[in-house]
Amino acid sequence: MKLSLLNNPIKTGLTRYLLVIMLLGLPVQALYADEATDDPKPDTYNKLKVFSEILSLIESNYVEPVGSDTMIDGAIKGMVKSLDPHTSYLPPTSYKEMQVETTGKFGGLGIEISIRDGVLTVVSPIDDTPAFKVGIKAGDKIIKIEDESTLDMTLQDAVSRLRGETGSPINITIYRDSFKAPKEFTIVRAIIKVRSVIHKKYKKDIGYIKIRSFSKNTSLDLDKALNELEKKEISKLILDLRNNPGGLLNQAVEVTDRFLNRENLIVYTKGRSDEQNMRFTSHDKVAGVSYPLIILVNSGSASASEIVAGALQDLNRAIILGTPTFGKGSVQTIIPLSDGSALRLTTARYYTPSGRVIQENGIEPDIIIEREIPEEVEEDDEKEKESEEKTRLRRFLREKDLKKHLKGKSSIGDVDEEESDETSAKEDTEEAFLNEDLVKDNQLQHAVSLLSGWEVMKKVFKNLQIPIANPDSRVSMH
């Protein structure tokens, strides 16, 4: 049905206005109540009148027929786009996809994206996903999806274009600071199954836990990892939040709580209304682990990751090591609408326990260490590559690691140490893989080194009466 404003613009304008209100899911009764109790807002009404006029003119005179639904959807998307990059309108299909994402299994490329300085930017790739395997990195700027420019593309539009049928390829054009020119990547879509928590053990007693994202089961997966590491008799811990794009707020609070032993403020929010002002604290239902803790972060650590790192830094519970985090400290509330769609609305900002604003600022590490990427070696120079790898590995290898090495004697009685060949071989293989991790990751190297000397430093600092951790001091290492 087409409505023309040419005959009776006032009456038709009001009809259009009421139509828009109902389409947005707002009760008409509320409209009349506002008119009866509040002063009128002529500027708003005039703008809505102009909107209704434009809507009618397009319907009647545009070169091709356009449905009202299409134009209303476009108007809503344009309205929320004028606010901030994280506020968005979710049509029914997109809303369902978002709900699936938080379960830890969804279809796509395996990247978290955001709008940074008006440019579609990769916050972080998810390990072992199609995007990760082809070499997409945090900070990459996506300038084209297929042949379409991403300039002025909304975040939701980008997500819908990047997702598609499993097994189907998609071309994206990436600009990276190290590139001389933009480069096109072809990525085959797949079902993304995110294993949110993985764990390892370095040296004799240093546990390592990497949290890839904060989905609905992250805190339970963390408990399992901590139990496994406790069986391996760890006494120190590294929590890796690098390239973790965030996720559910309640999971960030639960994860932080695992490392605290008494009630503490973890994070609080401030918004325009009282209902958006919330405080989240730890509890004493479960005894938190008390291991010395180092948290690894980088520019791909965002949102929930920054809540965890900021809280444990403020409470002097952990040393933060790496590079400054992304700085995404705003709260998005998902508001379901009457037609199955939803509004993802920014409603508040996050603050650390000491009152620091996460939004835009991010979390500054206590020890700043830039990530050193191993130099790429040409494929046709395999011998040189092998030689370089051996040289690097020698830093971690000792006589006992060499095949057929001469066995030593114990200090008591000069008796050979008995050990089964099968167990020894398995341990040697595991140690080789772990040493390779350290060769490739200088930030992890520093964390392991610091924790390896923790007991010695603690004794020295105790004797000197110097505090080990000072939240106001920052060390820069390159």
C-alpha positions in Angstrom: 0.0 0.0 0.0 1.3 3.4 -1.0 0.5 6.6 1.0 0.8 9.9 -0.7 1.4 13.2 1.2 0.3 15.4 -1.6 -3.4 15.5 -0.6 -3.3 15.8 3.2 0.3 16.1 4.5 -0.6 16.7 8.1 -2.9 13.7 8.5 -0.8 11.4 6.4 2.4 12.5 8.2 0.9 11.6 11.6 -0.2 8.2 10.1 3.4 7.6 8.9 4.8 8.6 12.3 2.5 6.1 14.1 3.5 3.4 11.5 7.2 4.0 12.3 6.6 3.8 16.0 4.8 0.5 15.7 7.5 -0.9 13.4 10.1 -0.1 15.9 8.2 -2.2 18.5 7.3 0.7 20.7 3.8 0.7 22.3 1.4 3.3 21.0 0.1 3.8 24.5 3.5 5.1 25.6 3.4 7.6 22.8 0.1 9.1 24.0 1.3 9.0 27.6 4.5 11.0 26.7 2.4 13.5 24.9 0.1 14.0 27.8 2.8 14.3 30.5 5.9 15.7 28.8 6.6 18.9 26.9 6.5 18.4 23.1 9.7 18.1 21.2 9.1 20.0 18.0 12.5 19.3 16.6 12.1 15.5 16.9 8.5 15.7 15.5 9.6 17.8 12.6 12.4 15.4 11.8 10.0 12.5 11.9 7.6 14.3 9.6 10.5 14.9 7.2 11.3 11.2 7.5 7.8 10.2 6.7 7.7 12.6 3.7 10.9 11.1 2.3 9.6 7.5 2.8 6.4 8.3 0.9 8.3 10.1 -1.9 10.6 7.2 -2.4 7.7 4.7 -2.5 5.8 6.8 -5.0 8.6 8.2 -7.3 11.8 6.1 -7.1 12.8 4.7 -10.4 12.1 1.1 -9.3 9.6 -0.2 -6.7 11.0 -0.5 -3.2 9.3 -2.2 -0.3 8.6 -0.4 2.9 10.3 -3.1 4.9 13.6 -2.6 3.0 13.5 1.2 3.6 12.6 0.9 7.2 15.4 -1.6 7.8 17.8 0.7 6.0 16.7 3.6 8.1 17.2 1.6 11.4 20.7 0.5 10.3 21.6 4.1 9.4 20.3 5.3 12.7 22.4 2.9 14.8 25.5 3.4 12.6 25.5 7.0 13.7 26.2 6.0 17.3 29.3 3.8 17.7 30.9 0.7 15.9 29.4 -1.8 18.4 25.8 -0.7 18.3 23.9 -2.6 15.6 20.6 -3.8 14.4 20.3 -7.6 14.2 17.7 -8.9 11.8 16.2 -12.2 12.9 18.8 -14.3 11.0 21.7 -12.3 12.4 20.3 -12.5 15.9 20.1 -16.3 15.7 23.7 -16.4 14.4 24.9 -14.3 17.3 23.2 -16.7 19.8 24.9 -19.6 18.2 28.3 -17.9 18.5 28.2 -17.8 22.2 27.8 -21.6 22.4 31.4 -21.9 21.0 30.4 -23.4 17.6 29.6 -21.5 14.5 30.3 -21.2 10.8 32.7 -18.8 9.3 36.3 -17.9 8.7 37.5 -17.8 12.3 38.2 -14.1 12.9 37.0 -11.5 15.3 36.5 -8.1 13.6 35.8 -4.6 14.6 35.6 -1.1 13.1 38.8 0.8 14.1 39.2 4.4 12.9 36.5 3.7 10.4 38.3 0.7 8.9 37.2 -2.9 9.1 40.0 -4.5 11.2 40.9 -8.0 12.4 40.9 -8.0 16.2 42.3 -11.5 16.3 42.2 -14.8 14.4 41.1 -17.9 16.3 43.7 -20.6 16.4 43.4 -23.5 14.0 40.7 -21.9 11.9 40.7 -21.3 8.2 41.7 -17.6 8.6 44.5 -18.5 11.0 45.9 -21.2 8.7 46.2 -18.8 5.7 48.1 -16.3 7.8 45.5 -13.6 8.8 46.9 -11.6 11.7 45.6 -9.3 14.4 45.6 -5.7 13.1 45.0 -6.7 9.5 42.8 -4.2 7.7 40.1 -5.8 5.4 39.7 -3.4 2.6 37.6 -5.6 0.3 35.3 -8.6 0.6 35.2 -10.3 -2.8 35.2 -7.2 -5.1 33.2 -4.9 -2.8 35.0 -2.2 -0.8 34.5 -2.3 3.0 34.6 1.5 3.2 31.5 2.7 5.1 30.4 -1.0 5.5 28.7 -1.7 8.8 30.1 -4.3 11.1 26.9 -6.4 10.8 27.0 -6.2 7.0 30.7 -7.3 7.0 29.8 -10.3 9.2 26.9 -11.4 7.0 29.2 -11.2 3.9 32.0 -13.1 5.5 29.8 -16.0 6.6 28.3 -18.4 4.2 27.9 -22.1 3.4 30.5 -24.4 4.8 33.2 -25.4 2.2 32.6 -22.3 0.1 35.6 -20.0 -0.7 35.7 -16.3 -0.2 38.3 -13.7 -1.3 39.2 -10.9 1.1 41.8 -8.2 0.4 44.1 -7.4 3.3 46.3 -4.4 4.0 49.1 -4.9 6.5 51.8 -2.4 7.5 54.5 -4.8 6.4 52.9 -5.2 2.9 54.0 -3.1 0.0 50.6 -3.4 -1.5 47.2 -5.0 -0.5 47.1 -8.8 -0.8 44.2 -11.0 -1.6 43.6 -14.1 0.5 41.3 -17.0 -0.4 39.7 -18.6 2.6 37.4 -21.6 2.6 34.6 -21.3 5.1 34.2 -24.0 7.8 32.4 -24.8 11.0 34.3 -23.0 13.7 34.6 -25.1 16.8 36.3 -23.1 19.5 38.1 -25.0 22.2 38.2 -22.1 24.5 40.8 -23.4 27.0 44.0 -25.3 26.4 46.8 -26.1 28.8 50.4 -27.3 29.0 53.3 -27.5 31.4 56.7 -25.9 30.9 59.9 -26.8 32.8 59.1 -28.7 36.0 56.4 -26.7 37.6 55.1 -23.9 35.4 51.6 -24.3 34.2 50.3 -22.7 31.0 46.6 -22.0 30.2 45.5 -20.2 27.1 41.9 -18.9 26.9 40.9 -18.3 23.3 37.5 -16.7 24.0 34.9 -16.4 26.7 32.0 -18.6 25.7 29.4 -20.2 28.0 31.6 -23.1 29.2 34.9 -21.2 29.6 34.9 -21.2 33.4 34.1 -24.9 33.6 36.9 -25.7 31.0 39.3 -23.6 33.1 38.4 -25.6 36.2 39.3 -28.8 34.3 42.6 -27.4 33.1 43.5 -26.2 36.6 42.7 -29.7 38.0 44.9 -31.4 35.3 47.8 -29.1 36.0 47.4 -29.5 39.8 47.9 -33.3 39.2 51.2 -32.4 37.4 52.3 -30.6 40.6 52.7 -27.1 39.1 53.5 -24.2 41.5 53.4 -21.3 39.1 51.0 -20.3 36.2 50.9 -18.4 33.0 47.5 -17.3 31.7 47.6 -16.4 28.0 44.9 -14.0 26.9 46.7 -12.8 23.7 44.4 -12.5 20.7 41.4 -13.3 22.9 38.6 -11.1 21.5 36.4 -11.4 24.6 32.9 -12.8 24.9 30.5 -13.2 27.8 30.8 -10.8 30.8 29.7 -13.4 33.4 32.5 -15.7 32.2 35.1 -13.0 32.6 33.9 -12.5 36.1 34.0 -16.3 36.8 37.5 -16.7 35.4 38.8 -13.8 37.5 37.2 -15.3 40.5 39.2 -18.5 40.1 42.4 -16.5 41.0 41.0 -14.7 44.1 40.6 -16.0 47.6 38.4 -13.4 49.2 35.6 -11.0 48.1 36.9 -8.4 45.8 35.4 -6.0 43.3 36.3 -7.3 39.8 34.6 -4.8 37.4 31.9 -2.2 37.5 29.8 -0.5 34.8 28.5 3.0 34.5 25.7 4.1 32.1 22.9 6.7 31.9 20.4 4.8 33.9 20.7 3.3 37.4 20.0 -0.2 36.0 23.1 0.0 33.9 25.3 0.8 37.0 26.4 -2.7 38.1 29.2 -4.1 40.3 30.6 -7.6 39.9 32.5 -9.1 42.8 34.3 -12.4 43.6 32.9 -14.8 46.1 34.4 -17.4 48.5 32.3 -20.4 47.3 35.3 -21.9 45.6 38.9 -21.5 46.9 40.9 -19.6 44.2 44.3 -20.9 43.1 47.2 -19.0 44.7 50.0 -19.7 42.2 52.3 -16.8 41.3 50.6 -15.6 38.1 51.7 -13.9 34.9 49.1 -12.9 32.3 50.1 -12.5 28.6 48.2 -9.8 26.6 48.6 -8.0 23.3 46.6 -5.7 21.0 44.3 -8.6 20.2 43.2 -8.9 23.8 39.8 -7.2 24.0 36.7 -6.8 26.1 36.4 -9.7 28.6 40.1 -10.3 28.3 40.8 -6.7 29.4 38.4 -7.1 32.4 40.3 -10.1 33.6 43.8 -8.6 33.1 42.7 -5.2 34.5 41.1 -6.6 37.7 44.0 -9.0 38.5 46.5 -6.2 37.9 44.6 -3.7 40.1 44.4 -6.3 42.9 48.1 -7.0 42.7 47.3 -10.6 41.9 49.1 -10.9 38.6 51.9 -9.4 36.6 50.7 -8.4 33.1 53.3 -9.0 30.4 53.1 -8.2 26.6 51.8 -5.1 24.8 48.8 -2.8 25.4 45.4 -4.3 24.9 42.7 -3.4 22.3 40.7 -0.9 24.5 37.2 -2.2 24.0 35.5 -1.4 27.3 31.9 -0.7 26.4 28.9 -2.8 27.5 26.5 -4.0 24.8 23.0 -5.0 25.8 21.1 -7.3 23.5 17.4 -6.2 23.4 15.1 -8.7 21.6 12.4 -7.0 19.5 8.9 -8.2 18.6 9.6 -9.6 15.2 12.5 -11.8 16.2 15.2 -9.2 15.5 17.3 -7.5 18.2 19.1 -4.3 19.0 22.7 -4.6 20.2 22.9 -1.3 22.1 25.9 0.2 23.9 24.6 1.0 27.3 27.6 1.5 29.6 31.4 1.5 30.1 33.5 -0.9 32.0 35.8 0.2 34.8 38.6 -1.7 36.6 38.4 -2.0 40.5 40.6 1.1 40.8 38.4 3.1 38.5 40.5 3.0 35.3 38.5 3.3 32.1 39.1 0.4 29.7 37.4 1.9 26.7 39.9 3.4 24.3 42.7 3.2 26.9 43.1 -0.6 27.2 45.3 -2.2 29.8 48.9 -1.2 30.0 51.2 -4.2 30.9 53.5 -4.1 33.9 56.3 -5.4 31.6 56.1 -4.3 28.0 57.6 -6.8 25.6 57.0 -6.5 21.9 56.4 -9.8 20.1 59.3 -10.8 17.9 58.2 -12.7 14.8 60.8 -15.2 13.6 62.2 -14.1 10.2 60.6 -15.9 7.3 63.0 -18.0 5.3 62.7 -18.8 1.6 61.3 -22.3 0.9 64.2 -23.1 -1.5 66.7 -22.6 1.3 65.7 -25.6 3.4 69.3 -26.3 4.6 69.8 -22.8 5.9 66.4 -22.9 7.6 67.2 -26.2 9.3 70.5 -24.7 10.4 68.9 -21.7 11.9 66.3 -23.8 13.7 69.1 -26.0 15.2 70.9 -22.9 16.4 67.8 -21.6 18.1 67.0 -24.9 19.7 70.6 -25.3 21.1 69.7 -22.6 23.5 67.3 -25.0 25.2 69.1 -28.3 24.6 71.7 -29.9 26.8 73.9 -33.0 26.7 71.1 -35.1 28.2 68.8 -34.2 25.4 71.1 -35.6 22.7 70.5 -39.1 21.4 72.7 -41.9 22.8 74.3 -39.4 25.2 76.6 -40.9 27.9 74.6 -41.5 31.1 75.7 -39.7 34.2 76.1 -41.1 37.7 74.0 -40.1 40.7 75.8 -38.2 43.5 75.2 -41.0 46.0 76.7 -44.4 45.4 77.5 -43.7 41.7 74.4 -45.7 40.6 73.0 -45.1 37.1 69.6 -43.5 37.0 67.0 -46.1 35.9 64.4 -45.0 33.5 62.3 -46.8 31.0 63.1 -46.1 27.3 59.5 -45.6 26.4 58.8 -43.0 29.1 62.0 -41.2 28.3 61.2 -41.1 24.6 57.8 -39.7 25.3 59.1 -37.0 27.7 61.9 -36.1 25.2 59.2 -35.6 22.4 57.0 -33.5 24.6 59.9 -31.4 25.8 61.0 -30.8 22.2 57.6 -29.5 21.3 57.6 -27.2 24.3 61.1 -25.9 23.6 59.9 -25.1 20.0 57.1 -23.0 21.5 59.6 -21.0 23.4 61.8 -20.5 20.4 58.9 -19.0 18.4 57.4 -16.9 21.2 59.7 -14.5 23.0 56.9 -13.2 25.2 56.2 -16.7 26.5 60.0 -17.1 26.9 60.1 -14.1 29.2 57.2 -15.3 31.3 58.7 -18.7 31.7 62.0 -17.2 32.7 60.5 -14.9 35.2 58.5 -17.7 36.9 61.6 -20.0 36.8 63.4 -17.6 39.1 60.4 -16.7 41.2 61.4 -18.5 44.4 64.9 -17.0 44.2 63.5 -13.5 43.6 61.0 -13.9 46.4 63.7 -14.8 48.9 65.9 -11.9 47.8 63.1 -9.3 47.9 61.9 -10.6 51.2 65.3 -10.1 52.7 65.5 -6.6 51.2 61.9 -5.9 52.1 61.1 -4.8 48.5 57.7 -5.6 47.2 57.7 -7.9 44.2 54.8 -6.3 42.3 54.2 -2.6 42.1 51.1 -1.8 40.0 52.4 1.8 39.3 55.7 0.7 37.9 56.0 -0.2 34.2 59.1 -1.9 32.6 59.7 -1.7 28.8 61.7 -4.4 27.2 62.3 -4.9 23.4 
